[in-house]
Amino acid sequence: MTKKYKMTFFDYLKSNPSLKISKRLKIWEKVAKGVKAQGEKNIAHLDLKAMNIFVDVEKNDVKE
C-alpha cells in the first residue's frame, strides 16, 4: 500500500460517520466499475469488502 492510500474504506467510514450517502455511493460506484472491469477479463475478486478497498485520504477517493 502506498502512503497516499493509507486507509481502508472500512476505517474511512468509521472515522467519518457523518459522510453523506451520496459520497458513499460514489465510492461504491467506482468499486462496482472496477469489479465489472475485472469480470470482463475473467478475473474474480473473492474477498471484496470494505477492508480491502483503499481510500486516498487527501482526495477522499478510492484507489483505481
LOVEXTOR-513190 format. One record per residue (C-alpha): residue in three letters; x, y, z. Coordinates in Angstrom, 1 decimal. Each point is the difference from the previous one (the first is absolute). Layout:
N
ALA;X;Y;Z
...
This chain:
64
MET;0.0;0.0;0.0
THR;1.4;3.4;-0.9
LYS;0.1;2.9;2.4
LYS;-2.8;1.7;-2.0
TYR;-2.4;-2.9;0.7
LYS;0.6;-0.5;3.7
MET;-3.5;-0.6;1.0
THR;-2.6;-2.7;-0.8
PHE;-3.5;0.9;-0.9
PHE;-1.1;-1.8;3.2
ASP;2.2;2.3;2.1
TYR;-0.9;3.0;-2.0
LEU;-3.7;-0.6;0.7
LYS;0.7;-0.5;3.7
SER;1.9;3.2;0.2
ASN;-2.6;1.9;-2.0
PRO;-3.4;-1.2;1.3
SER;-1.8;3.1;-1.4
LEU;1.3;-0.6;-3.5
LYS;-2.9;0.8;-2.4
ILE;-1.7;-2.9;-1.7
SER;0.7;1.5;-3.4
LYS;3.7;-0.1;0.7
ARG;-0.2;-3.6;1.3
LEU;-1.9;-1.0;-3.2
LYS;2.5;1.8;-2.2
ILE;2.8;-2.2;1.5
TRP;-2.1;-3.2;-0.3
GLU;-0.7;1.0;-3.6
LYS;3.8;0.1;-0.7
VAL;0.4;-3.4;1.7
ALA;-2.8;-1.5;-2.1
LYS;1.6;1.3;-3.2
GLY;3.3;-1.6;1.1
VAL;-1.7;-3.3;0.7
LYS;-1.7;0.2;-3.4
ALA;3.3;0.7;-1.7
GLN;1.5;-3.0;1.7
GLY;-2.9;-2.2;-1.0
GLU;0.5;1.0;-3.6
LYS;3.5;-1.4;0.2
ASN;-1.3;-3.2;1.8
ILE;1.5;1.1;3.3
ALA;-2.0;-0.5;3.2
HIS;0.8;1.7;3.3
LEU;-1.1;-2.6;2.5
ASP;0.4;2.1;3.1
LEU;-1.6;3.4;-0.8
LYS;-0.8;2.0;3.1
ALA;0.6;3.5;1.4
MET;3.2;-1.1;1.7
ASN;1.5;-0.9;-3.5
ILE;-0.8;3.4;-1.6
PHE;2.6;2.7;0.5
VAL;-0.9;3.7;0.2
ASP;2.0;3.0;-1.1
VAL;-0.4;2.0;3.2
GLU;1.2;3.2;-1.7
LYS;-2.7;-0.1;-2.7
ASN;-2.5;-2.2;1.9
ASP;0.0;-2.3;-3.0
VAL;0.6;-3.7;-0.6
LYS;3.1;-1.6;-1.6
GLU;-0.7;-0.9;-3.6
